[in-house]
């Protein structure tokens, strides 16, 4: 078969017909709005400040008559399936975790970066949920770049996924992609459904901005649940999240008694700061805790890096090191490196043993429950119980039942679809 026969210049392997602005393809009805420019972004798709507005007041689209699986989310619009997707391409952990939460983990065929690292992170949390797991051994790595980010269109054809649980604006920001390529994959392979720039309310590529909205983590989770026809699972998990937030918020100390927190990544003697209380699902585990952002009122701010001396001037009470749970960084080793530096050892967080392995910001709903609990214990041990510490390569620590901030069995039952 020639390339022309498989790419849409003649009959495609997934015949489609247009109705208005929608696409019917292989049992799928996918409405896709907006085009993209060629701007670049990092691996999670976040760039500078943005103009789209939050979508906090939106509700997920109900399943229309005659369709079993439907949802709407910017920038794609509405996507409708006549049957559940059996193969799903995923780029970010937020969507892998969400797929697992709704019983679709076995349908996931890819991750954006190293599947072992991302899968190990999920394993660390799922170890504490009876019956919940994610088989990542045979997942395809979408990003083929060395030093940059590159996703080959050919690879998406090879995967032949029913659904790309990926923000098309993110894909369009990568090298080698144009709006026509994004549309081609939607028509000839499967629709897109994802929203990445809600992570930090970053700026999507120019051509997508008019159709872009920002969502909370749990609004994204709700929309994916509707697309999968899993409203009951979503509502059960959202109820756990609501109860967890209520538990935390009811026992927060007064603002004057809260610690100053530096959220960082440490590499080769340099601290890379992130905002602690900024909008976006990257902070969904820490923003509800109302801690003081140690960098907020400093001269250096966030548009720079910190060496030991500059960080000592800020001297945060707590240092949260991102991607610390069975992920990219061995925070125990990093803590020792900082403590062995003549300036680093003077940091209050080091002296008080408050340098913590912290959350993965590209978090889905199951991750978020654990990461909220973890961060509450790290920031306010006198209120929520002491954090037992974490060692790289191990599961999320076992916490005595009476000290847990949410019910593991309740979550596992929700994932299993049990009443």
C-alpha positions as CSV (number, residue, x, y, z in Angstrom):
1,X,0.0,0.0,0.0
2,X,1.4,3.4,-0.9
3,X,1.7,6.4,1.4
4,X,-0.9,8.2,-0.6
5,X,-3.4,5.4,0.1
6,X,-2.8,5.6,3.8
7,X,-2.6,9.4,4.2
8,X,-5.8,10.7,2.9
9,X,-5.1,11.7,-0.8
10,X,-7.3,8.7,-1.6
11,X,-9.5,6.5,0.6
12,X,-7.8,6.3,4.1
13,X,-7.6,3.3,6.3
14,X,-10.1,5.1,8.5
15,X,-12.7,6.5,6.1
16,X,-14.2,9.7,7.4
17,X,-17.0,12.1,6.4
18,X,-17.4,15.7,7.4
19,X,-20.6,16.9,8.9
20,X,-20.5,20.6,9.6
21,X,-17.2,21.0,11.6
22,X,-17.1,17.5,12.9
23,X,-15.4,14.3,11.8
24,X,-16.9,10.8,11.8
25,X,-14.0,8.3,11.7
26,X,-14.0,4.6,12.4
27,X,-17.0,4.8,14.8
28,X,-15.7,8.1,16.3
29,X,-17.3,11.5,16.0
30,X,-14.7,14.2,16.8
31,X,-15.3,17.9,16.6
32,X,-12.1,19.9,16.5
33,X,-11.8,23.6,16.6
34,X,-8.8,25.9,16.4
35,X,-5.5,25.8,14.7
36,X,-2.0,26.1,16.0
37,X,1.1,28.1,15.4
38,X,4.6,26.8,15.6
39,X,5.7,28.0,19.0
40,X,7.9,25.8,21.1
41,X,7.3,24.7,24.7
42,X,8.9,22.5,27.3
43,X,8.0,18.9,27.8
44,X,4.8,19.8,29.6
45,X,3.8,22.5,27.3
46,X,4.2,25.5,29.6
47,X,5.6,28.8,28.5
48,X,5.2,32.4,29.6
49,X,2.2,34.3,31.0
50,X,-1.0,33.8,29.1
51,X,-4.2,35.5,28.1
52,X,-6.9,32.8,28.2
53,X,-9.3,32.9,31.2
54,X,-10.0,30.1,33.7
55,X,-13.0,27.9,33.0
56,X,-13.8,27.3,36.7
57,X,-17.5,27.8,36.2
58,X,-17.9,25.4,33.2
59,X,-19.6,22.1,33.5
60,X,-18.6,19.1,31.4
61,X,-20.8,18.4,28.4
62,X,-23.5,15.8,29.0
63,X,-23.6,12.8,26.7
64,X,-25.9,13.7,23.8
65,X,-28.8,11.5,22.7
66,X,-27.7,8.5,20.7
67,X,-24.0,8.8,21.8
68,X,-22.5,6.8,24.6
69,X,-19.3,8.6,25.3
70,X,-19.0,12.4,24.9
71,X,-17.2,15.3,26.5
72,X,-16.1,18.8,25.6
73,X,-12.8,20.5,26.6
74,X,-10.8,23.4,25.1
75,X,-9.1,23.7,22.7
76,X,-10.6,20.7,20.9
77,X,-14.3,21.2,21.6
78,X,-16.6,18.2,21.7
79,X,-15.4,14.6,21.1
80,X,-17.9,11.8,20.9
81,X,-17.4,8.0,20.7
82,X,-20.0,5.4,19.8
83,X,-17.9,2.8,21.8
84,X,-15.1,3.2,24.3
85,X,-11.5,3.6,22.9
86,X,-9.4,0.5,23.1
87,X,-6.1,2.2,22.4
88,X,-5.0,5.6,23.8
89,X,-1.9,7.6,23.2
90,X,-0.8,9.6,26.2
91,X,2.0,12.2,26.5
92,X,1.8,13.4,30.2
93,X,1.4,11.6,33.4
94,X,-1.8,13.5,34.3
95,X,-3.6,11.6,31.5
96,X,-2.0,8.2,32.3
97,X,-3.1,8.6,35.9
98,X,-6.6,9.7,34.8
99,X,-6.9,6.7,32.5
100,X,-6.0,4.3,35.3
101,X,-8.5,6.0,37.6
102,X,-11.3,5.2,35.2
103,X,-10.3,1.6,34.3
104,X,-8.6,2.5,31.0
105,X,-5.0,1.9,32.0
106,X,-4.6,-1.1,29.8
107,X,-5.6,0.9,26.8
108,X,-2.7,3.3,27.2
109,X,0.0,2.6,24.6
110,X,2.5,5.5,25.1
111,X,4.0,8.2,27.3
112,X,5.9,11.3,26.2
113,X,9.1,10.5,27.9
114,X,10.8,7.5,29.5
115,X,8.0,5.1,30.4
116,X,10.0,3.4,33.1
117,X,10.5,6.6,35.0
118,X,6.9,7.8,34.6
119,X,5.5,4.3,35.3
120,X,7.7,4.0,38.4
121,X,6.3,7.2,39.7
122,X,2.7,5.9,39.3
123,X,3.8,2.6,40.9
124,X,5.0,4.4,44.0
125,X,1.5,5.6,44.6
126,X,-0.5,2.7,43.3
127,X,1.4,0.4,45.7
128,X,-0.9,1.8,48.4
129,X,-4.1,1.1,46.5
130,X,-5.2,-2.5,46.5
131,X,-5.8,-3.8,43.0
132,X,-4.7,-0.7,41.2
133,X,-1.7,-1.0,38.8
134,X,-0.3,0.2,35.5
135,X,1.6,-2.0,33.1
136,X,4.1,0.3,31.4
137,X,6.6,-2.3,30.3
138,X,5.7,-2.1,26.6
139,X,4.7,1.5,26.3
140,X,6.1,3.5,23.4
141,X,8.1,6.7,24.1
142,X,6.6,9.5,22.0
143,X,9.4,12.0,22.4
144,X,12.4,11.0,20.2
145,X,14.4,14.2,20.6
146,X,17.8,14.3,22.1
147,X,18.1,17.6,24.0
148,X,14.9,18.9,22.3
149,X,11.3,17.6,22.0
150,X,10.3,15.8,18.9
151,X,7.2,13.6,18.2
152,X,7.2,12.0,14.8
153,X,3.9,12.0,12.9
154,X,4.8,8.6,11.5
155,X,4.8,7.1,15.1
156,X,1.2,8.2,15.7
157,X,0.2,6.4,12.5
158,X,2.0,3.3,13.7
159,X,0.3,3.4,17.1
160,X,-3.0,3.8,15.3
161,X,-4.8,5.0,18.5
162,X,-8.5,5.4,18.8
163,X,-7.8,8.5,21.0
164,X,-4.9,10.8,21.6
165,X,-5.4,12.0,25.2
166,X,-3.0,14.8,24.4
167,X,-3.4,18.6,24.0
168,X,-3.1,19.3,20.2
169,X,-1.8,22.7,21.0
170,X,1.1,21.1,22.8
171,X,1.8,18.8,19.8
172,X,1.7,21.8,17.5
173,X,4.3,23.5,19.5
174,X,6.9,20.8,18.8
175,X,9.4,21.0,15.9
176,X,8.1,19.7,12.6
177,X,4.4,20.1,13.3
178,X,2.0,22.4,11.5
179,X,-1.8,22.9,12.0
180,X,-2.4,20.7,9.0
181,X,-0.5,17.9,10.6
182,X,-2.5,18.1,13.7
183,X,-5.7,18.0,11.7
184,X,-4.4,15.1,9.6
185,X,-3.9,12.9,12.6
186,X,-7.3,13.7,14.0
187,X,-9.0,12.8,10.7
188,X,-6.9,9.8,9.7
189,X,-6.0,8.2,13.1
190,X,-8.0,9.4,16.0
191,X,-9.2,12.6,17.8
192,X,-7.2,14.7,20.3
193,X,-8.5,15.5,23.8
194,X,-6.3,17.2,26.3
195,X,-5.4,20.5,27.9
196,X,-1.8,20.9,29.0
197,X,-1.4,24.7,29.4
198,X,-3.7,24.6,32.4
199,X,-0.7,23.2,34.3
200,X,0.7,26.7,35.0
201,X,-1.8,28.8,32.9
202,X,1.0,29.0,30.4
203,X,0.6,30.5,26.9
204,X,-0.5,28.2,24.1
205,X,0.7,28.7,20.6
206,X,-0.8,31.9,19.0
207,X,-3.4,30.3,16.8
208,X,-5.0,28.3,19.7
209,X,-5.4,31.2,22.1
210,X,-8.9,32.3,21.1
211,X,-10.2,28.8,21.7
212,X,-8.3,28.1,24.9
213,X,-9.6,27.9,28.4
214,X,-7.9,26.9,31.7
215,X,-9.2,24.2,33.9
216,X,-8.5,22.8,37.4
217,X,-7.1,19.3,37.7
218,X,-10.5,18.0,38.8
219,X,-12.3,19.7,35.9
220,X,-10.0,18.0,33.5
221,X,-10.6,14.7,35.3
222,X,-14.3,15.2,35.0
223,X,-14.2,15.8,31.3
224,X,-12.1,12.7,30.7
225,X,-14.5,10.7,32.8
226,X,-17.4,11.8,30.7
227,X,-15.5,10.9,27.5
228,X,-15.0,7.4,28.9
229,X,-18.5,7.1,30.2
230,X,-17.2,6.9,33.8
231,X,-19.2,9.6,35.6
232,X,-19.7,7.3,38.7
233,X,-16.0,6.7,39.1
234,X,-15.3,10.4,38.8
235,X,-17.9,11.4,41.4
236,X,-16.6,8.8,43.8
237,X,-13.0,10.0,43.5
238,X,-14.1,13.7,43.6
239,X,-15.9,13.0,46.8
240,X,-12.7,11.7,48.4
241,X,-10.9,14.8,47.2
242,X,-13.6,17.1,48.6
243,X,-13.4,15.4,51.9
244,X,-9.6,15.6,51.9
245,X,-9.7,19.3,51.2
246,X,-12.2,19.8,53.9
247,X,-10.0,17.9,56.4
248,X,-7.0,20.0,55.5
249,X,-8.6,23.4,55.3
250,X,-10.4,22.9,58.7
251,X,-7.1,22.4,60.5
252,X,-4.7,24.9,58.8
253,X,-2.8,27.0,61.3
254,X,-3.2,30.8,61.2
255,X,-1.4,32.5,58.3
256,X,1.1,34.0,60.8
257,X,2.2,30.5,61.8
258,X,2.7,29.0,58.4
259,X,6.2,28.2,57.1
260,X,7.9,29.9,54.1
261,X,8.3,27.4,51.3
262,X,10.8,27.2,48.4
263,X,9.6,24.9,45.6
264,X,12.7,24.0,43.6
265,X,14.6,21.7,41.4
266,X,18.3,21.4,42.2
267,X,20.9,20.6,39.6
268,X,24.7,20.9,39.9
269,X,24.7,23.5,42.6
270,X,21.9,25.6,41.2
271,X,18.3,25.9,42.4
272,X,15.6,26.4,39.9
273,X,12.5,28.0,41.6
274,X,8.8,27.5,40.9
275,X,5.9,29.5,42.2
276,X,4.2,27.7,45.1
277,X,0.7,29.3,45.1
278,X,0.3,30.2,41.5
279,X,-2.8,29.0,39.5
280,X,-2.6,25.7,37.6
281,X,-2.8,22.0,38.3
282,X,1.0,21.9,38.9
283,X,0.2,23.4,42.3
284,X,-2.9,21.4,43.1
285,X,-1.1,19.6,45.9
286,X,0.3,22.7,47.7
287,X,-1.9,25.7,46.8
288,X,-4.8,24.6,49.1
289,X,-2.3,24.5,52.0
290,X,-1.8,28.3,52.0
291,X,1.9,28.3,52.7
292,X,4.1,31.4,52.3
293,X,6.0,31.4,49.0
294,X,9.6,32.1,50.1
295,X,10.4,33.6,46.7
296,X,7.4,35.8,46.2
297,X,8.8,39.1,47.6
298,X,12.5,38.6,46.8
299,X,14.4,40.7,44.3
300,X,15.5,37.7,42.4
301,X,12.0,36.4,41.8
302,X,11.2,33.5,39.5
303,X,12.8,34.6,36.3
304,X,16.3,33.5,37.4
305,X,18.2,30.7,39.2
306,X,19.6,30.7,42.7
307,X,23.0,29.7,44.0
308,X,23.6,28.7,47.6
309,X,24.4,32.3,48.7
310,X,21.2,33.8,47.1
311,X,19.0,31.0,48.5
312,X,20.5,31.6,52.0
313,X,19.4,35.2,51.7
314,X,15.9,33.9,51.3
315,X,16.4,31.1,53.8
316,X,13.1,29.3,53.5
317,X,11.8,27.2,56.3
318,X,10.9,24.3,54.0
319,X,12.4,23.2,50.7
320,X,10.1,21.1,48.5
321,X,12.1,19.4,45.7
322,X,9.8,18.5,42.7
323,X,9.8,15.2,41.0
324,X,11.0,13.5,44.2
325,X,8.8,10.4,44.5
326,X,10.4,7.6,42.5
327,X,11.0,9.9,39.6
328,X,13.9,11.9,38.2
329,X,15.7,13.0,41.4
330,X,17.1,11.3,44.4
331,X,16.3,13.9,46.9
332,X,18.0,12.1,49.8
333,X,21.3,12.4,47.9
334,X,20.5,16.0,47.0
335,X,19.8,16.8,50.6
336,X,23.3,15.4,51.5
337,X,24.9,17.4,48.7
338,X,23.4,20.6,50.0
339,X,24.2,19.8,53.6
340,X,27.9,19.2,52.7
341,X,28.3,22.6,51.1
342,X,29.6,25.2,53.6
343,X,26.9,27.7,52.6
344,X,24.1,25.1,52.0
345,X,24.6,23.7,55.5
346,X,23.5,27.0,56.9
347,X,20.1,26.9,55.4
348,X,17.3,26.6,58.0
349,X,15.5,23.9,56.0
350,X,18.7,21.8,56.1
351,X,19.4,22.4,59.7
352,X,15.9,21.5,60.7
353,X,15.7,18.5,58.3
354,X,13.0,20.0,56.2
355,X,14.3,19.4,52.7
356,X,11.6,17.1,51.3
357,X,11.1,14.9,48.3
358,X,8.0,16.5,46.8
359,X,5.4,16.1,44.2
360,X,5.3,15.5,40.5
361,X,3.5,18.6,39.2
362,X,2.1,16.8,36.1
363,X,-0.4,15.0,38.4
364,X,-3.6,13.2,37.8
365,X,-6.4,12.7,40.3
366,X,-5.0,9.6,42.1
367,X,-1.5,11.2,42.4
368,X,-3.1,14.4,43.7
369,X,-4.7,12.7,46.6
370,X,-1.4,11.3,47.8
371,X,0.5,14.4,47.0
372,X,-2.0,16.6,49.0
373,X,-1.6,14.3,52.0
374,X,2.1,14.2,51.7
375,X,2.5,18.0,51.4
376,X,0.1,18.7,54.3
377,X,2.3,16.4,56.6
378,X,5.5,18.0,55.3
379,X,4.3,21.6,55.9
380,X,2.2,21.1,59.1
381,X,3.3,18.0,60.9
382,X,1.9,19.3,64.2
383,X,-1.6,19.4,62.6
384,X,-1.6,16.4,60.2
385,X,1.0,14.0,61.6
386,X,4.7,13.7,60.8
387,X,5.8,12.8,57.3
388,X,7.8,9.6,57.7
389,X,10.3,10.5,55.0
390,X,10.9,9.0,51.6
391,X,13.8,6.9,50.1
392,X,14.3,7.0,46.3
393,X,13.1,3.8,44.6
394,X,10.6,2.9,47.3
395,X,6.8,3.2,47.2
396,X,5.0,6.0,48.8
397,X,5.6,5.4,52.5
398,X,3.1,3.3,54.5
399,X,1.3,5.6,56.9
400,X,-0.6,4.2,59.9
401,X,-4.3,4.1,59.2
402,X,-5.2,6.5,62.0
403,X,-2.8,9.1,60.5
404,X,-4.0,8.9,56.9
405,X,-5.8,11.9,55.5
406,X,-7.9,9.9,53.1
407,X,-9.3,6.3,52.9
408,X,-7.2,4.1,50.6
409,X,-9.9,1.5,50.3
410,X,-12.4,4.1,49.3
411,X,-10.2,5.2,46.4
412,X,-9.4,1.6,45.3
413,X,-13.1,0.7,45.3
414,X,-13.8,3.8,43.2
415,X,-11.2,2.8,40.7
416,X,-12.6,-0.7,40.6
417,X,-16.0,0.6,40.0
418,X,-17.4,-0.8,43.2
419,X,-20.4,0.8,44.9
